[in-house]
Amino acid sequence: MTITADTSPVATLATGLEAAAAALEDPSSVLKRAGEEVVRIAGPRPPRRTGRLAASVQVTTDAEGAGIRWGVPYARHVNFGTRTMRAQPFATDALAATATVLADLAATWATDILETV
């Protein structure tokens, strides 16, 4: 007596899981979207005397994370304040305001990948 089993569904699943694992290893696309969302929320928040602070924002991403940088030397002092200047936390407030959105972006990104399996 011989029993044979079709193992092609298992091979298809394994291939799909390998592809999903590879896609999950590179979160740069969702990190870029997350950084852009923080910038969008932060857009109207920086104080605007000359507009240089608001115009200097840059988003960088790699497989390790996203970076959001305001490229003027005084951005940190405006956001956190100094002994003589009150804090105007435009960057930290924007990050806090987008926490739920960022979590949703990450969950949707991972779900979309896993649903292809």
Beta strands, then each sheet from edge to edge (+ up, - down):
strand 1: 57-62
strand 2: 65-70
sheet 1: 1+ 2-
end
